[in-house]
Amino acid sequence: MSEVREFCVKMRASRCGEHVSGAERIVDERLVPRAVAALAERALSHEKGSPDFINIKVEEPGEMVRLKALAVATNEVSTAVEGRARAAQLLAEAGVGRANEIMALFRESYSMRGAMLVDADTLERLEPDRERGVRATRMDAADTAVCGVFRGKNHFAEAVVLATKVANAPGIVGEVCVSDDPGYVTGYVAAKSMGYQRITVMKESGDPCGGRIFLYRGPREDVEKCIRFLERQSVIVEGAPSAPNAPGEVRLDGIARELDAIEQAGLSRSCRALRSPTGPTARVDVDGAMRDVVVLASNDYLDLARDPRVTGAAAAAAHAWGAGSGGSRLTTGTQPPHEALERRIAAFKGEEAAILYATGYMANVGVVTALAGKGDVVFSDELNHASIIDGCRLSGADVVVYRHGDMDELARRLAAARACRRRVVVSDGVFSMDGDILDLPRFLAVCRANDAFSVVDEAHATGVVGRTGRGLVEHFGCGHPDVTVGTLSKALGSEGGFACGAEIIVKYLRNRSRPFVFSTAPGAPAVASGEAALAVLEAEPWRVAALRENVAFFLGELAGHDVAARSESAIVSVIVGDERRAVKAAEALLREGFLVSAIRYPTVARGAARLRVAVMSAHTKEQLAAAAAAIARCGM
Ligand code: PMP
């Protein structure tokens, strides 16, 4: 196991020599840059004003002690006077006799940079440098050490960590503290015997004075040992609670931990800036610089997104009909481009009618939730797209997930659910992460034999599968599913989703499909460009043939490099397995000039990460050959 070192990152900020802010973290080495950035940000945004000096020190913490956080109790009071009286009472209960005098001494600690160290019985001052005081440093909460996201100040958690360290210092019998943050009036007294006693008001709001007193009992010769522990001993505090009085910060704790886990697992995602239209090449951000790379990650398979006929139609429609539709299709959102596109899609797919949605995602959710509800059963292929999975979940129906492409299992499970009200079977036509095709004739036979609705998502089939790109029905020469779902956002180079089938089903969807009823209709520019793209596809079926030829060529090139891959569509998956390796391979490919997606959990199963290549009709053979060679170099 490789050793991950820990570092103590300390920040002190001042203005004209006056302390402004100070904080520290103990984190593993991978998180040091982020801890530095977070502490710098904290120094620069302190309520006390902008510092003119920020000192950030990063050092190895040396041997570390792990301590259990003091138990926390809260004392609700309404005024500062009441709070101070409560503090004195608690100290007295902890066996510190001269509590009132200590509370009076407390005012003197305001001007000190560190804490006052006082003999609990004689009240003699013990700190060697009275101006500086004693500083308790080198400590952090255990979960901050693994938590990759650093937020703003969390007074409470930080205070518990500090109080725990102080209470465990040799000779310390108590501590009193009020923050110097003008907006933070809560203070505490603490000791091993009483735990951490929060007192909700210890000073007036807006008061910039704060300080702390450590109470010592023991021989003078051991004072040095106590100070050494406070100032030099690195401490990790386990079980420090989150702030009870800062709800925002508590909420973010869980978020930060989850984000950290995502990152550690190699599953973190972020957006990459694209500075050109997508085409077979595009200008993208590579390590901070804009570079032209070969794009093997776009679903714009037929290179229609930037076709002048398609973009021209969008521009003309914007001028004629406006940028947005202004309402749902059932209110103001049905304009001539919507009706024209629905007619054209229905004709292209050989169906009676079609219905548009704002996205393909919404089309799947809308169809599944309309067809199936409570008491019904949806049968879903285990590799179906997330939008189908979400539709199943939202429907409230029972969901049966069958093994990928296993029509025998589907038939068995359908037969076993015969008593149910409605049975709906839904499958990707082209599976989006493997690029394989549903066996539509068998699928339809099984559905019909069991009197189940059949729904097929042709998001990656339209414009790709079948001689003229009409999809699986054309490819197999078989009958139609009850509902075919599709999107304009892939081979049609635009955006928007659709479903088509018999008029009665489409009419039902117009009435029952919530994403259709309750979401604004896609705008005329998207709709008109989708129609223009469909017109180009109908007029230029050679694009589909060119795409198929490119896929075959690319698979041949990969095979020539001994890279295993297969595809029945435009999607070619090269399985890598490990998530981090897949990401590294995609990064290496990008540096070589090829934009390829690393697909990881949860899009695919854990340990089934892959490079997903999307081939376009417009890629040149040279680009594809070079990409295959680069994948062989970087991906395996
Ligand atoms: N179905 C499948 C199989 C898909 O891959 C996608 C897009 N990733 C969708 C549906 C959703 O389509 P859209 O991007 O138009 O929302």
Residues whose N, C-alpha, C, O or C-beta is under 5 A from the ligand:
A	BS01	PMP	T359 G360 Y361 H385 S387 D428 V430 S432 D457 A459 T487 S489 G496
